[in-house]
């Protein structure tokens, strides 16, 4: 076994952004309705012409802003990656400022798998690791594919590392 090789690489699904997608769609629909209301409002209220032009374009500005925020969330999720090696779990995230977190596998104390209905429909699930690490006592691998398989492999690596480093859990 090569110690520097990544044995499993997982990425979160875009399902984690479903709430942002639905909220963005609702906001765009509201802005579309607002686009029909604003001109009627401007006919009744005397507003300077240069301000009136920008108020008429306000729904477009807000729609662009919402779509940019949605695109940011989607790109942020696509830049996340979990890598499991025989010695540690590596978490890579960030778009412009890349962040790398490392959790030594012998520190993992317990596992939990959550599979909400929507995730099960797409073959995804959350794998939660409870660790003795001070900076990351609870680590979520969100919406990954095959969480049970990932758990099985990760658990074998954890047990192997504990034996090699003579680490035993004491409550």
Helices and strands as residue ranges (DSSP letters): E 8-10, G 14-17, H 18-44, H 49-78, E 81-84, E 88-93, E 99-104, G 105-107, E 108-114, H 117-121, E 124-131, E 138-145, H 147-165
